Amino acid sequence: MAPPEMPAQQLLMIALERAAGAFARLDQALSMHPLRGAFLYRFRLDAVRRQAMVDGQMIEPWHLAALLEGVRLRMDPWLSLAERGDIFDAARHAFSMHQWIVEPDFDQEGEIQVAMKAIERDVARASPLLGAAHAAHAWLAGGGRRAPLRGALIRFWRQSGLLHLPVPITGPQALGGDLPFDRESWIPLLLHALANEAAAAQDLIRDLDRAWQVARASIGKRRKNSRAAMAIDILAATPIISAKSLAERLGMNVANAHTLLGELLEAGLVVELTHRSKRRLFGLSGMGRMRDYVAPPRRPQPGRGRGRPRIEPEMPQPAPPAELPPAPSGGVLPRLAFDFSDLEEAMAAADAAIRETRISLDRIRQAGRPE
C-alpha cells in the first residue's frame, strides 16, 4: 500500500489500479480452469469465514461444510450446554450467510435487487470498480445491511464483466471496527481489500492445482485400463463426492468404485469425510479437516435391539418406619385397652358355620349307607 502522506486522489488511483489488476489476473486464471467448481466451493467457505469475522462471529468453515452435506456436527463430550449452543448458533449464522451469496430465498432476493439498483445508479457516473465502491459506502452510511450488499456486489462483478464466475469478493477487510469510514479514506481501503481478496483467490487456485498435480503424480504405475487417474481428476474438480456419483462419472459399477476408492484411501490420496459405513463421502486429502468436525452416526449399544430403549418400571421404595411417640415421663407405659366385641361376633359366626357343615356332612354320609 502507498504511504499515507500522498494526496487523497493519488491514493485512490493507486488502490483502483491495484484492484483492477487483481480482478483481471483472477478472471484470467479462472478462465476455462478445470477446477473452477472446487475453487468456488472452497472460496465460498473462506468468504463466509471472513465475512462472519468482521460481523463479530467466529465461524469454523468446516462446520459449514458439514452442514451443507447434511451430516451431524461433532460435539466434544466435555462441552457445556452453552458451548454446544454457541457452535450451533455460529453454524446457523454461517449457513444463512452462505445462502445470501449462493441461493437467496424470496425475501433475500428482494433486498439484493434493491442493493443492485443502488450500485447501478452510482456506476452510471463512474467506472465499475469505483462506482461500486461509492455505492457500497452510500449503502452502508445510509444504514443498509451488509448481507444484501455482498450479494449485490457478487452479481455486479459478473454483470460488469470484471469476473465471469460468481466469486464472492466483497472486501470484508474494509469493515473493521477501527477503520475510518469517511468516504475519502474508506473507498481506497475497500479497493485494497477487494484486491487482497482477489489475490487470496489466486493463491487458492494455485493450492488446488498443486494438490491435484501431486495426487496425479502419486498414483504410480497402473494398468492401462486403470481409472485411478480419472478418479483423481473428478475428485479434484468435485470437492466432495460419493462412490455412487463417482461410479456414474467413470462408467463403472458402484462396487468397483468402492474398491478404487479403497486403494486411493490406503495410498493417502483420498480421505473419507463422514465416519460412515454406508452413504460415505470422499474428497482429496486437502478436504481432510472436514472429517474432524463431523460426528459419527449414532450406533446402537452392543446387545440392544432396534427401537427405543425399554423404560423399566421403578421399584417401589419401602416406606420409612413410623416414628414412635415419645414415652411419657415416669418410666411406665400405660396399658392399652382393646375392644374385642367384633372379634367375639366373628368367632361365634365361624362356630355356627362349622356346626352347620358337620350336620350336612352327617346327613350325606347316612344317606349313602346300604340298608
Secondary structure as the mmCIF struct_conf table of DSSP 4:
data_model
#
loop_
_struct_conf.conf_type_id
_struct_conf.id
_struct_conf.beg_label_comp_id
_struct_conf.beg_label_asym_id
_struct_conf.beg_label_seq_id
_struct_conf.end_label_comp_id
_struct_conf.end_label_asym_id
_struct_conf.end_label_seq_id
TURN_TY1_P TURN_TY1_P1 PRO A 4 GLU A 5
BEND BEND1 MET A 6 MET A 6
HELX_RH_AL_P HELX_RH_AL_P1 ALA A 8 LEU A 30
TURN_TY1_P TURN_TY1_P2 SER A 31 MET A 32
TURN_TY1_P TURN_TY1_P3 PRO A 34 LEU A 35
HELX_RH_AL_P HELX_RH_AL_P2 ARG A 36 VAL A 54
TURN_TY1_P TURN_TY1_P4 ASP A 55 GLY A 56
HELX_RH_AL_P HELX_RH_AL_P3 PRO A 61 LEU A 68
TURN_TY1_P TURN_TY1_P5 GLU A 69 GLY A 70
HELX_LH_PP_P HELX_LH_PP_P1 ARG A 72 ARG A 72
STRN STRN1 LEU A 73 LEU A 73
HELX_LH_PP_P HELX_LH_PP_P2 ARG A 74 ARG A 74
TURN_TY1_P TURN_TY1_P6 PRO A 77 TRP A 78
HELX_RH_AL_P HELX_RH_AL_P4 LEU A 81 VAL A 102
BEND BEND2 GLU A 103 GLU A 103
HELX_RH_AL_P HELX_RH_AL_P5 PHE A 106 VAL A 123
TURN_TY1_P TURN_TY1_P7 ALA A 124 ARG A 125
BEND BEND3 ALA A 126 ALA A 126
HELX_RH_AL_P HELX_RH_AL_P6 PRO A 128 ALA A 141
TURN_TY1_P TURN_TY1_P8 GLY A 142 GLY A 143
HELX_RH_AL_P HELX_RH_AL_P7 ARG A 146 GLN A 159
TURN_TY1_P TURN_TY1_P9 SER A 160 GLY A 161
BEND BEND4 LEU A 162 LEU A 162
BEND BEND5 HIS A 164 LEU A 165
HELX_RH_3T_P HELX_RH_3T_P1 PRO A 172 LEU A 175
TURN_TY1_P TURN_TY1_P10 GLY A 177 ASP A 178
BEND BEND6 LEU A 179 LEU A 179
BEND BEND7 ASP A 182 ASP A 182
HELX_RH_AL_P HELX_RH_AL_P8 ARG A 183 ALA A 217
TURN_TY1_P TURN_TY1_P11 SER A 218 SER A 218
BEND BEND8 ILE A 219 ILE A 219
BEND BEND9 LYS A 221 LYS A 221
TURN_TY1_P TURN_TY1_P12 LYS A 224 ASN A 225
HELX_RH_AL_P HELX_RH_AL_P9 ALA A 228 ALA A 237
BEND BEND10 THR A 238 ILE A 240
STRN STRN2 ILE A 241 SER A 242
HELX_RH_AL_P HELX_RH_AL_P10 ALA A 243 LEU A 250
TURN_TY1_P TURN_TY1_P13 GLY A 251 GLY A 251
BEND BEND11 MET A 252 MET A 252
HELX_RH_AL_P HELX_RH_AL_P11 VAL A 254 GLU A 266
TURN_TY1_P TURN_TY1_P14 ALA A 267 GLY A 268
BEND BEND12 LEU A 269 LEU A 269
STRN STRN3 VAL A 270 GLU A 272
BEND BEND13 THR A 274 THR A 274
BEND BEND14 SER A 277 ARG A 279
STRN STRN4 LEU A 281 LEU A 284
HELX_RH_3T_P HELX_RH_3T_P2 SER A 285 TYR A 293
STRN STRN5 VAL A 294 VAL A 294
HELX_LH_PP_P HELX_LH_PP_P3 ALA A 295 ARG A 298
HELX_LH_PP_P HELX_LH_PP_P4 PRO A 300 GLN A 301
TURN_TY1_P TURN_TY1_P15 PRO A 302 GLY A 303
BEND BEND15 ARG A 306 ARG A 308
HELX_LH_PP_P HELX_LH_PP_P5 PRO A 309 ARG A 310
HELX_LH_PP_P HELX_LH_PP_P6 GLU A 312 PRO A 328
TURN_TY1_P TURN_TY1_P16 SER A 329 GLY A 330
BEND BEND16 GLY A 331 GLY A 331
HELX_LH_PP_P HELX_LH_PP_P7 LEU A 333 ALA A 337
HELX_RH_AL_P HELX_RH_AL_P12 SER A 341 ALA A 367
TURN_TY1_P TURN_TY1_P17 GLY A 368 GLY A 368
BEND BEND17 ARG A 369 ARG A 369
#
